Amino acid sequence: MDLFDLIGPVMIGPSSSHTAGAARIGLTARMLLGEEIVRAEIGFHGSFAKTYRGHGTDRAVVGGLMGMAVDDPRLRDSLALAQQSGMTVVFSSINIRGAHPNTVRMHITGINGSILQMEAASVGGGNIEVHKLNGLNVDFTGKENTLIIHQTDAPGVIAAVTGALAGQGLNIANMQVYRRKAGADAMMVLELDGVPEDAVLEKIRAANAVQSATFLKRRPS
């Protein structure tokens, strides 16, 4: 844990866990979806479920879904801004067995029809952990340069991805692979020491069995 984790980020308050972290969860979901959001179904678990209105967690998540950073003053008015933009937002309180008390589960729909389901937790100091994407268990924070690849489980996909990154001289700091079962939906999460070029990302997206590849650039402290 570094000093930033202790004092938290520059943000719109009142809480790094209940507002800054929540905004980052929403912003991460928007980046992963890759398009403007027209509908968001947001379920709050645990502490979030009890305090989301009073602590502004609802406004923070929606602001993030609209592309606002944690220090954006518009976060305070995000619910009204979402309504004005035509975004439909539905909140609920849910119970997720064994989940972190500051957990959000969301189902979002983009303007072009893309759908993303994500479960993530705000773990303190504005930091987050993403635990599920489209029903697959994952584990990443978004603090590092992160490449998320959704693919069909098939021979050669991992080699194609790592080969494309190696071609640019990019080092993989951490790599996790998840799948439902052999030959079914799968996901790769790679933390990188650098930023892949657009041409490398397009090469990965064009690889056999790859359905999507989204890059999350390391967030500033």
C-alpha positions as CSV (number, residue, x, y, z in Angstrom):
1,M,0.0,0.0,0.0
2,D,1.4,3.4,-1.0
3,L,0.7,6.9,0.2
4,F,-2.0,7.4,-2.5
5,D,-3.9,4.4,-1.1
6,L,-3.9,5.9,2.4
7,I,-5.0,9.5,1.6
8,G,-7.2,8.7,-1.4
9,P,-7.5,10.5,-4.7
10,V,-8.4,14.0,-5.6
11,M,-12.2,13.6,-5.9
12,I,-15.7,14.8,-5.4
13,G,-16.7,13.6,-1.9
14,P,-17.8,12.5,0.6
15,S,-16.0,9.1,0.5
16,S,-13.2,7.6,-1.5
17,S,-14.9,4.2,-1.2
18,H,-18.5,5.3,-1.8
19,T,-17.9,8.0,-4.4
20,A,-14.5,7.9,-6.0
21,G,-14.3,4.1,-6.2
22,A,-17.9,4.0,-7.4
23,A,-17.2,6.5,-10.1
24,R,-14.2,4.5,-11.3
25,I,-16.4,1.4,-11.4
26,G,-18.8,3.2,-13.7
27,L,-16.1,4.7,-15.8
28,T,-14.4,1.3,-16.2
29,A,-17.7,-0.3,-17.3
30,R,-18.2,2.5,-19.9
31,M,-14.7,2.0,-21.3
32,L,-15.2,-1.8,-21.6
33,L,-18.6,-1.3,-23.3
34,G,-17.0,1.2,-25.7
35,E,-20.0,3.2,-26.5
36,E,-22.6,5.6,-25.1
37,I,-24.9,4.0,-22.6
38,V,-28.6,4.2,-23.0
39,R,-29.7,1.9,-20.1
40,A,-28.1,0.9,-16.8
41,E,-29.5,-1.5,-14.3
42,I,-27.4,-1.1,-11.1
43,G,-27.6,-3.3,-8.1
44,F,-25.9,-2.3,-4.8
45,H,-24.8,-4.9,-2.3
46,G,-23.9,-4.6,1.4
47,S,-22.8,-1.2,2.7
48,F,-23.5,0.3,-0.7
49,A,-27.1,-0.9,-0.6
50,K,-27.6,0.8,2.8
51,T,-25.9,4.1,2.1
52,Y,-25.8,4.7,-1.7
53,R,-28.3,7.6,-1.7
54,G,-26.8,9.5,1.3
55,H,-23.2,9.0,0.2
56,G,-23.8,9.8,-3.4
57,T,-22.8,6.4,-4.7
58,D,-25.7,6.4,-7.1
59,R,-24.6,9.7,-8.6
60,A,-20.9,8.6,-8.7
61,V,-21.6,5.3,-10.6
62,V,-23.9,7.1,-13.1
63,G,-21.4,9.9,-13.6
64,G,-18.7,7.3,-14.3
65,L,-21.0,5.6,-16.8
66,M,-21.4,8.9,-18.5
67,G,-17.6,9.3,-18.8
68,M,-16.9,11.6,-15.8
69,A,-13.7,11.3,-13.8
70,V,-13.7,11.1,-10.0
71,D,-12.9,14.8,-9.6
72,D,-15.5,16.0,-12.1
73,P,-17.9,18.5,-10.4
74,R,-20.7,17.3,-12.6
75,L,-20.9,14.1,-10.6
76,R,-23.2,15.9,-8.2
77,D,-25.7,16.4,-10.9
78,S,-25.2,13.2,-12.8
79,L,-28.7,11.7,-12.3
80,A,-30.3,14.8,-13.8
81,L,-27.8,14.9,-16.6
82,A,-28.4,11.2,-17.3
83,Q,-32.1,11.8,-17.5
84,Q,-31.6,14.8,-19.8
85,S,-29.4,12.7,-22.1
86,G,-32.1,10.0,-22.4
87,M,-30.2,7.3,-20.3
88,T,-32.6,5.1,-18.3
89,V,-31.2,4.2,-14.9
90,V,-32.7,1.6,-12.6
91,F,-31.3,1.1,-9.0
92,S,-31.9,-1.9,-6.7
93,S,-30.5,-3.4,-3.5
94,I,-29.2,-6.9,-3.9
95,N,-27.4,-9.6,-1.9
96,I,-24.4,-11.3,-3.3
97,R,-23.1,-14.1,-1.2
98,G,-19.5,-13.7,-0.1
99,A,-19.1,-10.4,-2.0
100,H,-17.2,-7.3,-0.7
101,P,-19.6,-5.0,1.2
102,N,-19.0,-2.2,-1.4
103,T,-20.0,-4.2,-4.5
104,V,-21.9,-3.1,-7.6
105,R,-23.4,-5.4,-10.1
106,M,-24.6,-3.8,-13.3
107,H,-26.1,-4.6,-16.6
108,I,-25.6,-1.9,-19.2
109,T,-26.8,-1.4,-22.8
110,G,-25.1,0.8,-25.3
111,I,-26.5,3.0,-28.0
112,N,-25.5,0.4,-30.7
113,G,-27.0,-2.5,-28.8
114,S,-23.8,-3.8,-27.0
115,I,-24.4,-5.3,-23.6
116,L,-22.0,-5.6,-20.7
117,Q,-22.6,-7.3,-17.3
118,M,-20.0,-6.4,-14.7
119,E,-19.5,-6.9,-11.0
120,A,-16.9,-4.9,-9.2
121,A,-16.0,-3.7,-5.7
122,S,-14.7,-0.4,-4.3
123,V,-12.0,-1.5,-1.9
124,G,-10.7,1.8,-0.4
125,G,-8.7,4.8,-1.4
126,G,-10.6,5.1,-4.7
127,N,-9.3,1.7,-5.7
128,I,-11.5,-0.9,-7.4
129,E,-11.5,-4.6,-8.2
130,V,-13.4,-6.1,-11.1
131,H,-14.6,-9.6,-10.2
132,K,-17.0,-10.6,-13.1
133,L,-17.4,-9.7,-16.7
134,N,-20.3,-11.1,-18.7
135,G,-20.6,-14.0,-16.2
136,L,-17.0,-14.9,-16.2
137,N,-14.9,-14.6,-13.1
138,V,-12.0,-12.2,-13.5
139,D,-9.7,-10.3,-11.2
140,F,-8.1,-6.9,-12.2
141,T,-7.9,-3.4,-10.8
142,G,-7.4,-1.1,-13.8
143,K,-4.5,0.6,-12.0
144,E,-2.1,-0.8,-14.6
145,N,-2.2,-0.9,-18.4
146,T,-4.7,-3.6,-18.9
147,L,-5.8,-5.5,-22.0
148,I,-9.1,-7.4,-21.7
149,I,-9.7,-9.9,-24.5
150,H,-13.0,-11.8,-25.0
151,Q,-12.6,-14.8,-27.2
152,T,-13.7,-18.4,-27.9
153,D,-11.5,-20.9,-26.2
154,A,-9.5,-22.3,-29.1
155,P,-5.9,-23.4,-29.7
156,G,-3.5,-20.6,-30.8
157,V,-5.4,-17.6,-29.4
158,I,-3.0,-17.0,-26.5
159,A,0.0,-17.4,-28.9
160,A,-1.5,-14.9,-31.3
161,V,-2.1,-12.3,-28.6
162,T,1.3,-12.7,-26.9
163,G,3.0,-12.8,-30.3
164,A,1.4,-9.5,-31.4
165,L,2.5,-7.8,-28.1
166,A,6.0,-9.3,-28.4
167,G,6.2,-7.9,-31.9
168,Q,6.0,-4.4,-30.4
169,G,8.4,-5.3,-27.6
170,L,5.7,-5.1,-24.9
171,N,6.3,-7.0,-21.7
172,I,3.4,-8.8,-20.0
173,A,3.6,-8.1,-16.3
174,N,0.7,-10.3,-15.4
175,M,-1.7,-12.6,-17.3
176,Q,-4.9,-14.4,-16.4
177,V,-7.0,-16.7,-18.5
178,Y,-10.6,-17.7,-17.8
179,R,-13.1,-19.9,-19.6
180,R,-16.6,-21.3,-18.9
181,K,-15.5,-24.7,-20.3
182,A,-13.4,-26.1,-23.1
183,G,-14.4,-24.6,-26.4
184,A,-16.7,-22.0,-24.9
185,D,-16.5,-18.3,-24.0
186,A,-13.1,-17.3,-22.5
187,M,-11.4,-14.2,-21.4
188,M,-7.8,-13.0,-21.1
189,V,-6.7,-10.2,-18.8
190,L,-3.1,-9.0,-19.4
191,E,-1.4,-6.2,-17.4
192,L,1.3,-4.6,-19.6
193,D,4.4,-2.5,-18.9
194,G,3.6,-0.3,-21.9
195,V,0.8,0.9,-24.2
196,P,0.1,-1.2,-27.3
197,E,0.0,0.6,-30.6
198,D,-3.4,0.8,-32.5
199,A,-2.0,-1.5,-35.2
200,V,-1.2,-4.1,-32.6
201,L,-4.7,-3.9,-31.1
202,E,-6.2,-4.2,-34.5
203,K,-4.0,-7.3,-35.2
204,I,-5.2,-8.9,-32.0
205,R,-8.9,-8.1,-32.8
206,A,-8.5,-9.7,-36.2
207,A,-7.0,-12.9,-34.7
208,N,-8.9,-16.1,-35.0
209,A,-11.6,-16.6,-32.3
210,V,-11.1,-13.1,-30.8
211,Q,-14.4,-11.4,-30.3
212,S,-13.2,-8.1,-28.7
213,A,-10.1,-6.5,-27.3
214,T,-10.3,-3.5,-25.0
215,F,-7.3,-1.6,-23.6
216,L,-7.6,0.3,-20.4
217,K,-4.7,2.8,-20.0
218,R,-3.1,2.9,-16.6
219,R,-5.0,5.5,-14.6
220,P,-3.0,8.4,-13.0
221,S,-2.6,8.5,-9.3
